[in-house]
Amino acid sequence: MVTKKGPTKGSGGKHRNALKGKGPTPKAEDRVYHKAYRAKRTADRRKVADPRIAARRRVAKFTSDSDDLVIGRNAVLEALRVGVPSSQLYIASRIEHDDRTRDIVRLAGQQGLNLLEADRLEMDRIARTGNHQGVILKAEPYQYSSLQELAERAEKKARAMQSADSAEARIAARPLFIALDGVTDPQNLGAVIRSAAAFGANGVILPERRSASVTAAAWKVSAGAAAHMPVARVVNLTKALESLKEHGYYTVGLDGGGDALVGETGFESDPLVVVLGSEGKGLSRLVREACDSIAGIPITNMVESLNASVAAGISLYAVARARREAAAGTATE
């Protein structure tokens, strides 16, 4: 006779569920009945009540790595006067007011900024320095344009001016851009933007890497020109120049070993992109090869090169003068 043999006592089969593992032993601070748990709760409450920890939390909400802060009374006052786009103004509590701080508060109120008061510790953490003089301005990120937007806007303006009676107006309205290759100083960038606005350029082109950005420092140096001078950032400057050349643009690079003088390349009266390199390294090899012509600025042997912003002003003036001369030659014909 066959009998079914079941589990015998002591084999584990009878109380299998009771013998299952319940995972690793929790830490002492995670067991509600342990004294380490109560010690941790007490330490957490102490941290929440600590004013220094609270200041760190408020600073974390206010600042980030991408924030552009203007610190110091003179710098903040100048930024507000030129209209640097801003969102918040921090003023130290119990600050000793003078004419500058009163003007700062007045301008901030007129521009609709949020005025926030903070203690000395919190101000130091926001500015990441103690040399803020009790005033910190948070600037808003600059809104860049795309290269396509710059080109479309410039070409639309040129088409609209084709019906003008003045030959000088028609030639002056032809697209003109200035591109920067490796210029990392925001003050240089601000000066270039100011020169571009002064000589009627249609925009400034920057590479995303190894280039200065339009920060509050650049905005101040531009003397407000950044408000109406569009700036585009491109991933690859060489490909951006080649794309513009496919649409009928000519590119002229500035370098000391150029084969022509600035303003005398023969491309000035055409849709043009003037390319500037950094003061030390000049144009990169690929950007230089993408240029239709390399032009130089005649200088004495006492200096090796010019500052990028100075070179930009000279080259843009030379282009504007060449266009006026071309218009005068057209009028005489």
C-alpha positions as YAML, in Angstrom:
chain: A
units: angstrom
residues:
- id: 1
  name: MET
  ca: [0.00, 0.00, 0.00]
- id: 2
  name: VAL
  ca: [1.32, 3.49, -1.00]
- id: 3
  name: THR
  ca: [1.05, 6.21, 1.58]
- id: 4
  name: LYS
  ca: [1.65, 9.98, 1.07]
- id: 5
  name: LYS
  ca: [4.49, 11.08, 3.21]
- id: 6
  name: GLY
  ca: [4.02, 14.59, 4.58]
- id: 7
  name: PRO
  ca: [6.58, 16.89, 6.22]
- id: 8
  name: THR
  ca: [7.97, 15.60, 9.42]
- id: 9
  name: LYS
  ca: [8.18, 17.63, 12.55]
- id: 10
  name: GLY
  ca: [11.29, 19.78, 12.73]
- id: 11
  name: SER
  ca: [11.90, 19.86, 8.96]
- id: 12
  name: GLY
  ca: [10.84, 23.52, 8.59]
- id: 13
  name: GLY
  ca: [7.96, 22.81, 6.29]
- id: 14
  name: LYS
  ca: [5.34, 23.17, 9.00]
- id: 15
  name: HIS
  ca: [6.27, 26.76, 9.96]
- id: 16
  name: ARG
  ca: [7.83, 27.96, 6.73]
- id: 17
  name: ASN
  ca: [6.30, 31.46, 6.79]
- id: 18
  name: ALA
  ca: [7.49, 32.04, 10.31]
- id: 19
  name: LEU
  ca: [11.04, 31.23, 9.29]
- id: 20
  name: LYS
  ca: [11.19, 33.75, 6.40]
- id: 21
  name: GLY
  ca: [13.80, 36.51, 6.76]
- id: 22
  name: LYS
  ca: [12.62, 40.06, 7.55]
- id: 23
  name: GLY
  ca: [15.50, 41.97, 5.93]
- id: 24
  name: PRO
  ca: [18.51, 43.67, 7.48]
- id: 25
  name: THR
  ca: [18.37, 44.95, 10.99]
- id: 26
  name: PRO
  ca: [17.35, 48.63, 10.95]
- id: 27
  name: LYS
  ca: [19.76, 51.22, 12.28]
- id: 28
  name: ALA
  ca: [19.41, 52.21, 15.89]
- id: 29
  name: GLU
  ca: [18.32, 55.74, 14.90]
- id: 30
  name: ASP
  ca: [15.50, 54.28, 12.80]
- id: 31
  name: ARG
  ca: [13.98, 52.22, 15.64]
- id: 32
  name: VAL
  ca: [11.29, 54.25, 17.35]
- id: 33
  name: TYR
  ca: [11.88, 52.54, 20.68]
- id: 34
  name: HIS
  ca: [15.65, 53.20, 20.73]
- id: 35
  name: LYS
  ca: [17.28, 56.19, 22.43]
- id: 36
  name: ALA
  ca: [19.27, 56.93, 19.25]
- id: 37
  name: TYR
  ca: [15.96, 57.61, 17.48]
- id: 38
  name: ARG
  ca: [14.97, 60.20, 20.07]
- id: 39
  name: ALA
  ca: [18.44, 61.80, 19.89]
- id: 40
  name: LYS
  ca: [18.13, 62.15, 16.12]
- id: 41
  name: ARG
  ca: [14.70, 63.78, 16.38]
- id: 42
  name: THR
  ca: [16.06, 66.26, 18.91]
- id: 43
  name: ALA
  ca: [19.02, 67.12, 16.63]
- id: 44
  name: ASP
  ca: [16.69, 67.64, 13.64]
- id: 45
  name: ARG
  ca: [14.51, 70.04, 15.62]
- id: 46
  name: ARG
  ca: [17.61, 71.92, 16.73]
- id: 47
  name: LYS
  ca: [18.76, 72.31, 13.12]
- id: 48
  name: VAL
  ca: [15.38, 73.65, 12.03]
- id: 49
  name: ALA
  ca: [15.46, 76.24, 14.80]
- id: 50
  name: ASP
  ca: [19.08, 77.27, 14.08]
- id: 51
  name: PRO
  ca: [19.05, 80.72, 12.37]
- id: 52
  name: ARG
  ca: [22.20, 79.89, 10.43]
- id: 53
  name: ILE
  ca: [20.58, 76.83, 8.88]
- id: 54
  name: ALA
  ca: [17.45, 78.86, 8.09]
- id: 55
  name: ALA
  ca: [19.64, 81.47, 6.39]
- id: 56
  name: ARG
  ca: [21.23, 78.77, 4.24]
- id: 57
  name: ARG
  ca: [17.80, 77.56, 3.14]
- id: 58
  name: ARG
  ca: [16.71, 81.07, 2.18]
- id: 59
  name: VAL
  ca: [19.96, 81.64, 0.30]
- id: 60
  name: ALA
  ca: [19.51, 78.37, -1.58]
- id: 61
  name: LYS
  ca: [16.12, 79.62, -2.80]
- id: 62
  name: PHE
  ca: [17.57, 82.98, -3.82]
- id: 63
  name: THR
  ca: [20.78, 81.97, -5.50]
- id: 64
  name: SER
  ca: [22.04, 79.31, -7.86]
- id: 65
  name: ASP
  ca: [25.16, 78.75, -9.91]
- id: 66
  name: SER
  ca: [23.56, 80.51, -12.89]
- id: 67
  name: ASP
  ca: [22.55, 83.64, -11.01]
- id: 68
  name: ASP
  ca: [24.16, 86.93, -11.97]
- id: 69
  name: LEU
  ca: [24.59, 89.11, -8.91]
- id: 70
  name: VAL
  ca: [25.64, 92.75, -8.78]
- id: 71
  name: ILE
  ca: [27.12, 93.67, -5.41]
- id: 72
  name: GLY
  ca: [28.24, 96.99, -3.96]
- id: 73
  name: ARG
  ca: [26.50, 100.35, -3.83]
- id: 74
  name: ASN
  ca: [28.18, 101.96, -6.85]
- id: 75
  name: ALA
  ca: [27.80, 98.86, -9.03]
- id: 76
  name: VAL
  ca: [24.13, 98.35, -8.13]
- id: 77
  name: LEU
  ca: [23.30, 102.03, -8.65]
- id: 78
  name: GLU
  ca: [24.97, 102.06, -12.08]
- id: 79
  name: ALA
  ca: [23.21, 98.82, -13.06]
- id: 80
  name: LEU
  ca: [19.82, 100.27, -12.17]
- id: 81
  name: ARG
  ca: [20.56, 103.50, -14.01]
- id: 82
  name: VAL
  ca: [21.44, 101.75, -17.28]
- id: 83
  name: GLY
  ca: [18.44, 99.43, -16.95]
- id: 84
  name: VAL
  ca: [20.01, 96.03, -16.34]
- id: 85
  name: PRO
  ca: [17.03, 93.60, -16.27]
- id: 86
  name: SER
  ca: [16.67, 92.57, -12.63]
- id: 87
  name: SER
  ca: [14.17, 90.82, -10.42]
- id: 88
  name: GLN
  ca: [15.16, 91.35, -6.77]
- id: 89
  name: LEU
  ca: [17.09, 93.75, -4.59]
- id: 90
  name: TYR
  ca: [18.46, 92.66, -1.22]
- id: 91
  name: ILE
  ca: [19.22, 95.34, 1.36]
- id: 92
  name: ALA
  ca: [20.90, 94.65, 4.69]
- id: 93
  name: SER
  ca: [18.86, 95.31, 7.79]
- id: 94
  name: ARG
  ca: [20.02, 98.30, 9.86]
- id: 95
  name: ILE
  ca: [21.96, 99.64, 6.87]
- id: 96
  name: GLU
  ca: [23.40, 103.13, 7.15]
- id: 97
  name: HIS
  ca: [21.72, 104.92, 4.27]
- id: 98
  name: ASP
  ca: [23.43, 107.52, 2.12]
- id: 99
  name: ASP
  ca: [22.54, 109.21, -1.18]
- id: 100
  name: ARG
  ca: [23.46, 106.10, -3.15]
- id: 101
  name: THR
  ca: [21.26, 103.70, -1.20]
- id: 102
  name: ARG
  ca: [18.35, 106.14, -1.32]
- id: 103
  name: ASP
  ca: [18.70, 106.38, -5.11]
- id: 104
  name: ILE
  ca: [18.95, 102.59, -5.30]
- id: 105
  name: VAL
  ca: [15.71, 102.11, -3.37]
- id: 106
  name: ARG
  ca: [13.97, 104.78, -5.46]
- id: 107
  name: LEU
  ca: [15.06, 103.29, -8.81]
- id: 108
  name: ALA
  ca: [14.23, 99.76, -7.67]
- id: 109
  name: GLY
  ca: [10.74, 100.90, -6.73]
- id: 110
  name: GLN
  ca: [10.27, 102.63, -10.09]
- id: 111
  name: GLN
  ca: [11.34, 99.47, -11.92]
- id: 112
  name: GLY
  ca: [9.03, 97.26, -9.87]
- id: 113
  name: LEU
  ca: [11.71, 95.11, -8.25]
- id: 114
  name: ASN
  ca: [11.11, 93.01, -5.17]
- id: 115
  name: LEU
  ca: [12.82, 94.66, -2.20]
- id: 116
  name: LEU
  ca: [13.92, 92.15, 0.42]
- id: 117
  name: GLU
  ca: [15.64, 92.77, 3.75]
- id: 118
  name: ALA
  ca: [18.22, 90.35, 5.13]
- id: 119
  name: ASP
  ca: [20.62, 90.21, 8.04]
- id: 120
  name: ARG
  ca: [24.38, 90.41, 7.68]
- id: 121
  name: LEU
  ca: [24.90, 86.64, 7.73]
- id: 122
  name: GLU
  ca: [22.38, 86.02, 4.99]
- id: 123
  name: MET
  ca: [23.80, 88.85, 2.85]
- id: 124
  name: ASP
  ca: [27.29, 87.35, 3.13]
- id: 125
  name: ARG
  ca: [26.01, 83.97, 1.99]
- id: 126
  name: ILE
  ca: [24.09, 85.41, -0.97]
- id: 127
  name: ALA
  ca: [27.03, 87.47, -2.20]
- id: 128
  name: ARG
  ca: [29.54, 84.75, -1.28]
- id: 129
  name: THR
  ca: [31.64, 87.57, 0.12]
- id: 130
  name: GLY
  ca: [31.43, 90.13, 2.90]
- id: 131
  name: ASN
  ca: [32.29, 93.05, 0.61]
- id: 132
  name: HIS
  ca: [28.77, 93.82, -0.57]
- id: 133
  name: GLN
  ca: [28.19, 97.12, 1.32]
- id: 134
  name: GLY
  ca: [24.72, 95.95, 2.29]
- id: 135
  name: VAL
  ca: [23.26, 95.96, -1.25]
- id: 136
  name: ILE
  ca: [22.85, 93.02, -3.69]
- id: 137
  name: LEU
  ca: [20.99, 93.07, -7.00]
- id: 138
  name: LYS
  ca: [19.86, 89.88, -8.74]
- id: 139
  name: ALA
  ca: [19.93, 90.29, -12.51]
- id: 140
  name: GLU
  ca: [17.70, 88.27, -14.81]
- id: 141
  name: PRO
  ca: [19.22, 85.93, -17.42]
- id: 142
  name: TYR
  ca: [19.75, 87.55, -20.82]
- id: 143
  name: GLN
  ca: [17.40, 86.38, -23.56]
- id: 144
  name: TYR
  ca: [19.50, 85.33, -26.55]
- id: 145
  name: SER
  ca: [18.23, 85.20, -30.11]
- id: 146
  name: SER
  ca: [18.84, 82.42, -32.58]
- id: 147
  name: LEU
  ca: [21.05, 82.89, -35.62]
- id: 148
  name: GLN
  ca: [18.03, 82.41, -37.87]
- id: 149
  name: GLU
  ca: [16.14, 85.18, -36.09]
- id: 150
  name: LEU
  ca: [19.09, 87.55, -36.50]
- id: 151
  name: ALA
  ca: [19.41, 86.81, -40.22]
- id: 152
  name: GLU
  ca: [15.67, 87.09, -40.90]
- id: 153
  name: ARG
  ca: [15.43, 90.40, -39.04]
- id: 154
  name: ALA
  ca: [18.43, 91.87, -40.88]
- id: 155
  name: GLU
  ca: [17.24, 90.70, -44.29]
- id: 156
  name: LYS
  ca: [13.74, 92.06, -43.66]
- id: 157
  name: LYS
  ca: [15.21, 95.46, -42.83]
- id: 158
  name: ALA
  ca: [17.39, 95.39, -45.96]
- id: 159
  name: ARG
  ca: [14.42, 94.53, -48.19]
- id: 160
  name: ALA
  ca: [12.36, 97.32, -46.66]
- id: 161
  name: MET
  ca: [15.12, 99.85, -47.41]
- id: 162
  name: GLN
  ca: [15.54, 98.84, -51.05]
- id: 163
  name: SER
  ca: [12.80, 101.28, -52.04]
- id: 164
  name: ALA
  ca: [14.57, 104.21, -50.36]
- id: 165
  name: ASP
  ca: [15.63, 107.10, -52.59]
- id: 166
  name: SER
  ca: [19.03, 107.42, -50.90]
- id: 167
  name: ALA
  ca: [21.76, 105.06, -52.11]
- id: 168
  name: GLU
  ca: [23.57, 105.55, -48.80]
- id: 169
  name: ALA
  ca: [20.50, 104.36, -46.88]
- id: 170
  name: ARG
  ca: [20.12, 101.30, -49.12]
- id: 171
  name: ILE
  ca: [23.76, 100.25, -48.75]
- id: 172
  name: ALA
  ca: [23.90, 101.03, -45.04]
- id: 173
  name: ALA
  ca: [20.86, 98.78, -44.46]
- id: 174
  name: ARG
  ca: [22.60, 95.71, -45.85]
- id: 175
  name: PRO
  ca: [23.12, 93.06, -43.15]
- id: 176
  name: LEU
  ca: [26.18, 93.45, -40.93]
- id: 177
  name: PHE
  ca: [27.07, 91.13, -38.07]
- id: 178
  name: ILE
  ca: [30.06, 90.89, -35.80]
- id: 179
  name: ALA
  ca: [31.17, 87.49, -34.51]
- id: 180
  name: LEU
  ca: [33.52, 86.89, -31.58]
- id: 181
  name: ASP
  ca: [35.84, 83.90, -31.46]
- id: 182
  name: GLY
  ca: [37.25, 83.18, -28.01]
- id: 183
  name: VAL
  ca: [36.54, 86.57, -26.38]
- id: 184
  name: THR
  ca: [36.00, 85.63, -22.72]
- id: 185
  name: ASP
  ca: [35.95, 89.02, -20.98]
- id: 186
  name: PRO
  ca: [32.36, 90.22, -20.40]
- id: 187
  name: GLN
  ca: [33.52, 93.85, -20.34]
- id: 188
  name: ASN
  ca: [35.04, 93.42, -23.80]
- id: 189
  name: LEU
  ca: [31.76, 91.89, -24.94]
- id: 190
  name: GLY
  ca: [29.82, 94.85, -23.56]
- id: 191
  name: ALA
  ca: [32.09, 97.30, -25.38]
- id: 192
  name: VAL
  ca: [31.68, 95.33, -28.63]
- id: 193
  name: ILE
  ca: [27.89, 95.43, -28.27]
- id: 194
  name: ARG
  ca: [28.09, 99.19, -27.74]
- id: 195
  name: SER
  ca: [30.25, 99.66, -30.87]
- id: 196
  name: ALA
  ca: [27.94, 97.40, -32.89]
- id: 197
  name: ALA
  ca: [24.96, 99.56, -31.94]
- id: 198
  name: ALA
  ca: [26.86, 102.77, -32.69]
- id: 199
  name: PHE
  ca: [27.77, 101.73, -36.26]
- id: 200
  name: GLY
  ca: [24.47, 100.13, -37.21]
- id: 201
  name: ALA
  ca: [25.30, 96.43, -37.00]
- id: 202
  name: ASN
  ca: [22.38, 94.01, -36.96]
- id: 203
  name: GLY
  ca: [23.62, 91.72, -34.19]
- id: 204
  name: VAL
  ca: [26.46, 89.97, -32.40]
- id: 205
  name: ILE
  ca: [27.23, 86.25, -32.74]
- id: 206
  name: LEU
  ca: [28.88, 84.28, -29.92]
- id: 207
  name: PRO
  ca: [29.90, 80.63, -29.58]
- id: 208
  name: GLU
  ca: [28.41, 78.81, -26.61]
- id: 209
  name: ARG
  ca: [31.79, 77.57, -25.35]
- id: 210
  name: ARG
  ca: [34.93, 79.55, -24.54]
- id: 211
  name: SER
  ca: [33.11, 82.84, -24.82]
- id: 212
  name: ALA
  ca: [31.83, 85.55, -22.54]
- id: 213
  name: SER
  ca: [28.10, 85.78, -21.85]
- id: 214
  name: VAL
  ca: [25.86, 88.83, -21.61]
- id: 215
  name: THR
  ca: [26.06, 89.31, -17.86]
- id: 216
  name: ALA
  ca: [25.34, 92.37, -15.76]
- id: 217
  name: ALA
  ca: [28.96, 93.44, -16.24]
- id: 218
  name: ALA
  ca: [28.63, 93.28, -20.03]
- id: 219
  name: TRP
  ca: [25.28, 95.06, -19.87]
- id: 220
  name: LYS
  ca: [26.73, 97.95, -17.87]
- id: 221
  name: VAL
  ca: [29.70, 98.44, -20.21]
- id: 222
  name: SER
  ca: [27.34, 98.44, -23.20]
- id: 223
  name: ALA
  ca: [25.69, 101.55, -21.67]
- id: 224
  name: GLY
  ca: [22.23, 100.10, -22.33]
- id: 225
  name: ALA
  ca: [22.94, 99.10, -25.95]
- id: 226
  name: ALA
  ca: [22.33, 95.45, -25.01]
- id: 227
  name: ALA
  ca: [18.65, 96.33, -24.62]
- id: 228
  name: HIS
  ca: [18.20, 96.75, -28.38]
- id: 229
  name: MET
  ca: [21.20, 94.91, -29.89]
- id: 230
  name: PRO
  ca: [20.29, 91.22, -30.39]
- id: 231
  name: VAL
  ca: [22.92, 88.63, -29.50]
- id: 232
  name: ALA
  ca: [22.87, 85.05, -30.78]
- id: 233
  name: ARG
  ca: [24.70, 82.05, -29.33]
- id: 234
  name: VAL
  ca: [25.66, 79.21, -31.64]
- id: 235
  name: VAL
  ca: [26.99, 75.74, -30.89]
- id: 236
  name: ASN
  ca: [29.69, 75.86, -33.57]
- id: 237
  name: LEU
  ca: [30.90, 79.23, -34.85]
- id: 238
  name: THR
  ca: [32.55, 77.75, -37.96]
- id: 239
  name: LYS
  ca: [29.32, 76.05, -39.07]
- id: 240
  name: ALA
  ca: [27.36, 79.22, -38.32]
- id: 241
  name: LEU
  ca: [29.66, 81.23, -40.61]
- id: 242
  name: GLU
  ca: [29.35, 78.61, -43.35]
- id: 243
  name: SER
  ca: [25.57, 78.71, -43.02]
- id: 244
  name: LEU
  ca: [25.54, 82.47, -43.45]
- id: 245
  name: LYS
  ca: [27.85, 82.22, -46.46]
- id: 246
  name: GLU
  ca: [25.35, 79.85, -48.10]
- id: 247
  name: HIS
  ca: [22.77, 82.64, -47.77]
- id: 248
  name: GLY
  ca: [24.93, 85.22, -49.56]
- id: 249
  name: TYR
  ca: [27.03, 86.61, -46.71]
- id: 250
  name: TYR
  ca: [30.77, 87.27, -46.85]
- id: 251
  name: THR
  ca: [33.02, 86.81, -43.84]
- id: 252
  name: VAL
  ca: [36.06, 88.93, -43.03]
- id: 253
  name: GLY
  ca: [38.34, 87.93, -40.18]
- id: 254
  name: LEU
  ca: [40.58, 90.36, -38.33]
- id: 255
  name: ASP
  ca: [44.17, 89.30, -37.82]
- id: 256
  name: GLY
  ca: [47.55, 90.97, -37.80]
- id: 257
  name: GLY
  ca: [48.81, 88.91, -40.74]
- id: 258
  name: GLY
  ca: [45.94, 89.78, -43.04]
- id: 259
  name: ASP
  ca: [46.18, 90.08, -46.80]
- id: 260
  name: ALA
  ca: [44.26, 93.38, -46.87]
- id: 261
  name: LEU
  ca: [43.55, 96.36, -44.67]
- id: 262
  name: VAL
  ca: [40.30, 96.56, -42.77]
- id: 263
  name: GLY
  ca: [37.70, 98.39, -44.83]
- id: 264
  name: GLU
  ca: [39.50, 97.60, -48.10]
- id: 265
  name: THR
  ca: [38.62, 93.93, -48.69]
- id: 266
  name: GLY
  ca: [35.96, 94.66, -51.31]
- id: 267
  name: PHE
  ca: [33.20, 92.93, -49.33]
- id: 268
  name: GLU
  ca: [32.14, 95.92, -47.24]
- id: 269
  name: SER
  ca: [29.10, 96.86, -49.32]
- id: 270
  name: ASP
  ca: [27.81, 93.25, -49.33]
- id: 271
  name: PRO
  ca: [26.03, 91.36, -46.54]
- id: 272
  name: LEU
  ca: [28.95, 90.99, -44.17]
- id: 273
  name: VAL
  ca: [30.14, 89.20, -41.01]
- id: 274
  name: VAL
  ca: [33.21, 90.66, -39.28]
- id: 275
  name: VAL
  ca: [34.96, 88.02, -37.15]
- id: 276
  name: LEU
  ca: [37.19, 88.97, -34.21]
- id: 277
  name: GLY
  ca: [39.47, 86.67, -32.26]
- id: 278
  name: SER
  ca: [40.77, 86.93, -28.74]
- id: 279
  name: GLU
  ca: [43.52, 89.41, -27.92]
- id: 280
  name: GLY
  ca: [46.09, 86.74, -27.17]
- id: 281
  name: LYS
  ca: [45.33, 83.83, -29.53]
- id: 282
  name: GLY
  ca: [43.52, 85.56, -32.38]
- id: 283
  name: LEU
  ca: [41.29, 83.55, -34.69]
- id: 284
  name: SER
  ca: [41.15, 79.79, -34.34]
- id: 285
  name: ARG
  ca: [42.32, 77.75, -37.33]
- id: 286
  name: LEU
  ca: [38.88, 76.53, -38.46]
- id: 287
  name: VAL
  ca: [37.29, 79.96, -38.12]
- id: 288
  name: ARG
  ca: [40.17, 81.52, -40.04]
- id: 289
  name: GLU
  ca: [39.75, 78.99, -42.86]
- id: 290
  name: ALA
  ca: [36.01, 79.76, -43.01]
- id: 291
  name: CYS
  ca: [36.66, 83.47, -43.69]
- id: 292
  name: ASP
  ca: [36.61, 84.82, -47.25]
- id: 293
  name: SER
  ca: [39.28, 87.36, -46.42]
- id: 294
  name: ILE
  ca: [41.65, 88.18, -43.57]
- id: 295
  name: ALA
  ca: [42.09, 91.88, -42.88]
- id: 296
  name: GLY
  ca: [44.50, 93.68, -40.61]
- id: 297
  name: ILE
  ca: [44.56, 96.98, -38.75]
- id: 298
  name: PRO
  ca: [47.78, 98.95, -39.34]
- id: 299
  name: ILE
  ca: [49.48, 99.59, -35.98]
- id: 300
  name: THR
  ca: [53.02, 100.39, -34.88]
- id: 301
  name: ASN
  ca: [55.52, 97.83, -33.65]
- id: 302
  name: MET
  ca: [55.25, 99.14, -30.09]
- id: 303
  name: VAL
  ca: [52.25, 96.87, -29.43]
- id: 304
  name: GLU
  ca: [51.53, 93.34, -30.63]
- id: 305
  name: SER
  ca: [47.75, 93.53, -30.83]
- id: 306
  name: LEU
  ca: [44.70, 95.58, -29.96]
- id: 307
  name: ASN
  ca: [42.02, 94.91, -27.43]
- id: 308
  name: ALA
  ca: [39.07, 93.05, -28.98]
- id: 309
  name: SER
  ca: [36.62, 95.86, -28.27]
- id: 310
  name: VAL
  ca: [38.99, 98.48, -29.75]
- id: 311
  name: ALA
  ca: [39.51, 96.36, -32.86]
- id: 312
  name: ALA
  ca: [35.75, 95.94, -33.18]
- id: 313
  name: GLY
  ca: [35.17, 99.69, -33.07]
- id: 314
  name: ILE
  ca: [37.87, 100.37, -35.68]
- id: 315
  name: SER
  ca: [36.66, 97.64, -38.04]
- id: 316
  name: LEU
  ca: [33.01, 98.65, -37.81]
- id: 317
  name: TYR
  ca: [33.93, 102.26, -38.50]
- id: 318
  name: ALA
  ca: [35.98, 101.16, -41.51]
- id: 319
  name: VAL
  ca: [33.02, 99.18, -42.85]
- id: 320
  name: ALA
  ca: [30.65, 102.12, -42.33]
- id: 321
  name: ARG
  ca: [33.09, 104.46, -44.11]
- id: 322
  name: ALA
  ca: [33.52, 102.04, -47.01]
- id: 323
  name: ARG
  ca: [29.76, 101.80, -47.40]
- id: 324
  name: ARG
  ca: [29.42, 105.60, -47.46]
- id: 325
  name: GLU
  ca: [32.11, 105.80, -50.12]
- id: 326
  name: ALA
  ca: [30.37, 103.09, -52.16]
- id: 327
  name: ALA
  ca: [27.10, 105.01, -51.90]
- id: 328
  name: ALA
  ca: [28.82, 108.22, -52.98]
- id: 329
  name: GLY
  ca: [30.33, 106.44, -55.99]
- id: 330
  name: THR
  ca: [26.90, 105.09, -56.93]
- id: 331
  name: ALA
  ca: [25.35, 108.55, -56.67]
- id: 332
  name: THR
  ca: [27.98, 110.12, -58.98]
- id: 333
  name: GLU
  ca: [27.38, 107.46, -61.60]
...
